[in-house]
């Protein structure tokens, strides 16, 4: 492999993913095509196929990037604090997710199809980033809640991570959706990403009262 090929490959893959990310700010997953992504890059669309074979692979790479970004924030919580109360744990994790709206938006999509249309190597990279986030949350619980037993920690992780799939649809509400809720006479209280995440974590982290 010629010198510089690895760097060029990494740079081009990054450019493709960032192009997809830019489009995703104003377009839906269904609307975005490889043609649109190619038009935002500095090279021709056929070149994209040298790095990603499907649109789903590009989105999976963006998904992986978002987990990497969240992992960096979770690791700062671990390294920057000597101790945290349960309220502070909920607060800091909620703030970390508040910055990751794109991650939550991706979580609300049909991940089954995305994974099914991606090659094993890219799927493994994604699962590694996803798995690292679970390990980081577990590390937060291990460090700041030493009195909590393993079963409780595992229960928190297996409730909170599936819960994350529903955060975006409940917090990113369009005017059309609001009007429909009003017409349906549903008295719904809208919450921010921070509020809904903090409230969930506080319930999960709540200490059980000892039976008398």
Number of C-alpha atoms within 10 A of each C-alpha: 5 5 7 9 10 11 10 11 13 13 12 19 18 16 17 26 23 19 20 26 18 13 18 17 9 9 12 9 15 7 10 15 14 19 13 14 22 18 12 17 17 11 13 12 16 11 11 21 12 11 15 20 14 17 22 21 21 27 23 24 24 23 24 22 19 21 22 18 17 23 22 14 20 22 15 13 20 19 9 8 10 9 14 17 10 18 14 14 22 22 18 19 20 21 17 20 21 17 15 17 17 18 22 23 18 19 18 15 14 10 14 8 10 17 19 12 15 21 14 11 9 17 18 14 15 22 16 14 20 19 13 17 22 17 15 19 23 17 16 22 25 16 15 18 18 10 9 13 11 13 8 12 19 14 11 18 17 11 13 17 14 11 12 18 17 14 22 21 14 14 17 15 12 10 8 9 11 14 11 12 13 12 9 9 9 10 8 9 6 13 14 14 21 21 16 17 22 22 15 17 21 16 11 18 19 10 10 6 6 5 4 3
